[in-house]
């Protein structure tokens, strides 16, 4: 039931990666909401930003104080690379709805894009003050501090270029930023993707299992590439196959799965699943394959599926791989904990179970 309060109400937080619900529910259900905002979101996902802006402006004509519509308008300006308009939109939202952390977070994204890291830090601190359990704001704040530290060390080296201690610190900060995607702080999503942060530009799929996330933020933000991992951590196995070799086989299977998904090669993607794969929600295998095909091959634009170095446990012909998965597509970026249970079938490792939380 939708509350009758004219102010936005916060949804209960979802148990997903770094994200909280967008917290911008409409106060009163109206035909305009039913017809316009979902259409705005659809246009955003398709990259049809001028049309989305026209739709949301029409919606706001009758509901000028509506927080959800205004938030979407700020996202559209961000995607259209109009930071001045986006900043003005989110700033006004923080003034009218100071209890909402998401506009503060997205202001920080825009300020960070302009390298105004002090302003970004202030905005994130406000987001945390309004919502102390806002995990993505804490992570973004850490990224901003890393950029501020980089600037400070760089200035120190300009004044004393021979200082070895400062050189080492600078190298560590640069390594942190360039190998883990830090500095690309993440905005939050429009309402129908409320449990996940948004990114505007996808990055290329990896050719080897990455050990760090690859994250893009706002238009023009640089995406860092990942290093190939060391040999994954593997528990003892009862199989006669050498542990290292078996771990490499499982890692390769995961890389093939993520690579096929990133390429939108649905045939290769589905081939990574065992015949007895446990489909979610009790679906038939045929229904599940059709759904996955529609969501992957039917999605417009480039997508990227990367993951952190997996922790692999092997027991005979069964392996459990746990890792952090990062998904990016136009207008959407998510990161979740993933567990794959794989079984050896002939000389291949295939996915028997897939769990996300």
C-alpha positions, 0 to 999 in steps of 0.5 A, spaced: 500 500 500 502 506 498 502 511 503 498 518 503 504 522 505 506 527 500 513 526 502 517 520 499 518 514 504 524 510 504 523 503 502 526 497 507 533 496 505 535 490 500 540 485 502 544 486 496 551 489 494 553 496 497 546 498 495 540 501 499 533 502 496 532 508 492 527 511 498 523 515 493 517 512 493 511 516 490 506 519 496 500 518 492 498 513 486 496 516 480 495 515 473 500 519 471 505 515 475 503 509 472 504 511 465 509 516 465 515 514 470 516 507 468 516 510 461 521 515 463 526 509 466 525 505 460 527 511 455 533 512 460 535 504 459 535 505 452 539 511 452 534 515 449 535 521 454 532 527 450 525 523 450 526 521 457 527 528 459 521 530 455 517 525 459 519 527 466 518 534 464 511 533 462 510 529 469 513 534 473 508 540 470 503 537 474 507 534 480 513 539 481 515 537 488 515 530 486 522 527 489 522 521 484 521 525 478 526 530 480 531 525 481 530 521 475 531 528 471 537 529 475 540 522 472 538 524 465 542 530 466 548 526 468 547 521 462 546 527 457 553 530 460 550 536 463 553 536 470 551 544 471 543 542 470 544 535 474 548 539 480 542 544 480 537 538 480 540 534 486 542 540 490 535 542 490 532 535 492 537 536 498 534 542 500 527 540 499 528 533 502 534 533 506 533 526 509 534 523 503 541 520 502 541 519 494 541 526 492 547 527 496 551 521 493 549 523 486 552 530 487 558 527 490 559 523 483 558 529 479 563 533 483 568 527 483 567 527 476 569 535 476 575 533 481 572 537 486 573 532 491 572 537 497 565 538 495 564 530 493 567 529 500 562 534 504 556 531 500 558 524 502 558 526 509 551 529 509 549 522 505 552 518 511 549 523 516 542 522 513 543 515 513 548 512 517 548 505 514 548 507 507 554 503 505 555 505 498 556 512 501 562 510 505 565 506 500 565 512 495 567 516 501 573 512 501 575 513 494 574 520 495 579 520 500 584 516 496 584 521 490 585 527 496 591 523 498 593 522 491 593 530 490 597 531 497 602 526 495 603 529 488 604 536 491 609 533 496 613 530 491 613 537 487 616 540 493 621 534 495 621 530 489 627 526 492 623 524 498 623 516 497 617 515 503 613 520 499 614 516 493 612 509 496 606 512 499 604 515 492 605 509 488 601 505 493 595 510 492 596 510 485 596 502 485 590 502 489 586 507 484 588 504 478 588 496 480 581 496 484 577 501 480 577 506 486 576 514 484 570 512 480 565 513 485 558 510 484 551 514 483 545 510 485 539 507 481 533 510 478 527 507 482 526 501 478 533 499 479 533 501 487 537 496 489 543 497 485 547 503 483 548 506 476 553 507 471 553 510 465 558 507 461 560 500 460 567 497 460 570 491 456 569 484 458 576 481 461 579 475 458 582 472 464 579 472 471 580 479 474 581 480 482 578 487 482 572 490 480 571 494 474 567 500 475 565 506 471 561 512 474 558 518 470 560 520 463 567 520 462 569 517 468 575 512 467 574 505 468 580 501 471 582 494 468 584 488 472 590 484 473 590 477 472 589 473 479 594 469 483 592 462 483 586 462 487 585 460 494 583 452 494 581 448 499 584 441 500 581 436 495 579 428 495 580 428 487 586 425 485 587 431 480 593 435 482 589 441 486 593 447 482 591 444 476 584 443 478 583 450 480 585 452 474 580 448 470 575 451 475 577 458 474 577 457 466 570 455 467 568 461 470 572 466 466 568 462 460 562 463 463 563 471 464 566 472 458 560 469 454 555 473 458 559 479 457 559 478 449 552 476 449 554 469 446 547 466 449 549 459 446 556 459 449 553 462 456 548 456 456 553 451 455 556 453 461 550 450 465 550 442 467 544 438 464 541 438 472 542 445 473 537 447 479 533 453 475 531 459 480 524 459 482 522 452 480 522 454 473 523 449 467 529 449 464 526 451 457 523 457 461 529 459 464 533 459 458 528 463 454 528 468 460 536 469 460 536 469 452 531 475 453 535 479 458 542 477 455 542 477 448 536 482 447 539 487 452 541 493 448 548 496 448 555 493 451 555 489 458 561 487 462 561 481 467 567 481 471 569 478 478 574 479 484 578 473 485 574 467 486 575 462 493 575 455 490 573 449 494 574 442 491 571 436 493 572 430 488 568 432 482 564 438 485 567 445 486 564 451 490 567 458 487 565 464 491 566 471 489 564 478 488 561 479 481 560 486 478 555 487 472 555 493 468 550 495 462 548 502 460 544 505 465 546 500 470 551 497 475 551 492 480 555 488 485 553 482 488 556 476 492 556 470 488 556 462 489 557 457 483 557 450 485 560 446 479 561 439 477 566 435 473 562 433 466 568 429 462 573 434 461 569 440 463 566 444 469 559 446 469 555 450 473 550 446 477 547 451 482 548 459 482 546 463 488 546 470 488 545 475 495 
